[in-house]
């Protein structure tokens, strides 16, 4: 996605707790928890104005992007459908 959109994505898993705190304003405990996520990946974008392009590219590979107040989150694009009643 980075190459197609031309921006750098930095996952929280690749950042130190101190960097996450400095760039997001999260507390050290919150930053530590954000690094340990298993089913999604919070990340920062070098140019946040490109989030719609990144979201489009993510959709092409079965992922989606959630926009938060401090960061973005990449996760699997699963849609839960309730079972059909007989």
SERO-993485 format. One line per 5 residues: number of its first residue (from 1); for each residue x, y, z of N, C-alpha, C, O. Coordinates in steps of 0.1 Angstrom, whole numbers. Last residue first. Example, Ala and Ser with C-alpha at 12.3 -4.5 7.8 and 13.67 -1.06 7.14 Angstrom:
# SERO-993485
2) 128 -22 71 137 -11 71 129 0 79 134 11 80 | 132 -57 78 123 -45 78 132 -33 78 142 -33 85 .
END
This chain:
# SERO-993485
86) -354 -196 109 -363 -205 101 -377 -203 105 -386 -209 99 | -334 -167 105 -343 -175 114 -352 -184 104 -356 -179 94 | -300 -165 97 -314 -164 92 -323 -173 100 -320 -185 102 | -277 -148 118 -282 -160 111 -296 -158 107 -304 -150 113 | -263 -116 108 -270 -124 118 -276 -137 111 -279 -136 99 .
81) -231 -111 97 -245 -111 93 -252 -120 103 -247 -132 105 | -203 -91 99 -210 -102 106 -225 -100 102 -231 -90 103 | -177 -87 78 -190 -82 80 -198 -94 87 -200 -104 81 | -143 -78 79 -153 -89 82 -167 -82 84 -168 -72 92 | -116 -70 69 -129 -64 65 -140 -75 67 -144 -81 57 .
76) -91 -66 94 -98 -74 84 -112 -69 81 -119 -65 91 | -77 -33 98 -82 -46 103 -89 -53 92 -91 -48 81 | -59 -6 110 -60 -15 98 -66 -28 104 -60 -34 113 | -65 26 122 -64 12 125 -67 3 113 -77 6 106 | -49 57 130 -57 49 122 -56 34 126 -46 31 132 .
71) -50 82 156 -43 73 147 -54 66 138 -65 69 138 | -66 99 170 -52 100 172 -44 92 162 -32 95 159 | -92 94 164 -89 108 166 -73 110 167 -69 121 166 | -94 71 136 -96 75 150 -91 90 152 -87 96 142 | -107 53 110 -101 66 113 -104 69 128 -116 71 131 .
66) -100 21 99 -108 29 107 -100 42 111 -88 41 113 | -98 4 69 -91 13 77 -102 21 86 -111 26 80 | -97 -31 59 -104 -18 60 -96 -9 70 -88 -14 78 | -90 -57 35 -88 -50 48 -96 -37 48 -101 -33 37 | -89 -70 11 -97 -76 21 -95 -69 35 -99 -75 45 .
61) -74 -57 -8 -68 -69 -3 -76 -74 9 -71 -82 18 | -89 -34 -14 -85 -43 -25 -79 -57 -20 -79 -66 -28 | -90 -20 10 -102 -28 5 -99 -37 -6 -105 -48 -7 | -65 -8 8 -67 -18 19 -79 -27 15 -79 -39 16 | -70 11 -12 -60 0 -14 -62 -11 -4 -61 -23 -8 .
56) -89 27 2 -92 20 -11 -83 9 -13 -87 -2 -16 | -73 36 23 -85 28 26 -89 21 13 -93 9 14 | -54 51 9 -50 40 17 -62 30 20 -60 18 18 | -71 71 0 -64 63 -10 -59 50 -3 -60 39 -9 | -79 82 24 -89 76 16 -83 67 5 -88 57 2 .
51) -55 92 35 -62 81 42 -72 74 33 -74 62 34 | -39 113 28 -40 102 18 -48 90 24 -48 79 18 | -37 131 48 -46 134 37 -48 123 27 -57 123 19 | -16 122 64 -30 118 67 -40 121 57 -51 116 56 | 13 112 57 5 122 51 -10 118 53 -15 111 44 .
46) 23 91 72 32 103 71 24 115 64 27 126 67 | 2 77 96 5 79 82 13 92 81 10 102 87 | 2 51 120 2 65 117 6 66 102 12 57 97 | -19 24 134 -8 30 126 -9 45 124 -20 51 126 | -30 -6 149 -30 8 148 -18 13 141 -7 7 142 .
41) -42 -35 136 -29 -28 137 -31 -13 137 -34 -7 126 | -58 -65 149 -58 -52 141 -44 -45 144 -37 -49 153 | -53 -86 165 -62 -88 154 -64 -75 145 -71 -75 135 | -36 -80 187 -34 -92 179 -42 -92 166 -37 -99 156 | -18 -54 204 -30 -58 197 -27 -70 188 -16 -70 182 .
36) 3 -42 217 1 -56 219 -12 -61 212 -15 -73 214 | 3 -14 214 14 -22 207 11 -37 207 16 -44 199 | -17 -7 231 -19 -5 216 -9 -13 208 -12 -18 198 | -6 -11 256 -17 -19 251 -19 -18 236 -22 -29 230 | 13 10 255 18 -4 257 7 -14 252 10 -23 245 .
31) -4 32 254 5 29 243 10 15 243 11 9 233 | -16 30 280 -24 29 267 -15 26 255 -19 17 247 | 7 34 295 0 22 296 -9 20 284 -9 9 279 | 15 60 288 24 49 285 16 36 286 20 27 279 | -13 76 271 -5 74 283 4 62 280 2 55 271 .
26) -12 93 239 -17 83 248 -8 82 260 4 86 260 | -2 112 222 -7 117 234 -13 106 243 -19 109 254 | 10 104 198 -4 103 199 -10 110 212 -22 113 212 | 38 108 199 31 111 186 16 111 187 9 116 179 | 46 100 225 50 113 219 41 117 207 38 129 206 .
21) 36 74 226 32 84 236 34 98 230 25 106 230 | 51 62 206 36 62 205 31 73 214 22 80 210 | 77 64 216 73 71 203 58 72 202 53 82 198 | 75 48 239 78 63 240 74 70 228 69 81 228 | 71 23 228 61 29 237 63 44 238 53 52 237 .
16) 83 23 194 85 21 209 73 27 216 66 36 211 | 68 6 166 72 18 173 75 14 188 70 4 193 | 57 -15 154 70 -12 150 76 0 157 88 4 155 | 31 -16 163 39 -27 166 54 -25 163 63 -31 169 | 20 6 150 24 8 164 33 -4 169 41 -2 178 .
11) 33 12 117 25 4 127 29 6 141 41 7 144 | 33 36 95 41 31 106 32 25 117 24 32 123 | 35 42 61 27 38 72 35 32 83 44 24 80 | 43 68 39 48 58 48 38 55 59 32 64 65 | 30 70 5 32 75 19 37 64 27 37 52 24 .
6) 22 62 -20 33 71 -19 34 77 -5 39 89 -4 | 4 43 -28 -2 56 -24 9 66 -23 7 78 -23 | 20 21 -36 9 25 -45 4 39 -41 0 47 -50 | 37 18 -14 42 22 -27 32 27 -36 34 36 -44 | 19 12 7 28 24 8 33 28 -6 33 40 -9 .
1) 8 -12 0 0 0 0 9 13 0 5 22 -7 .
END
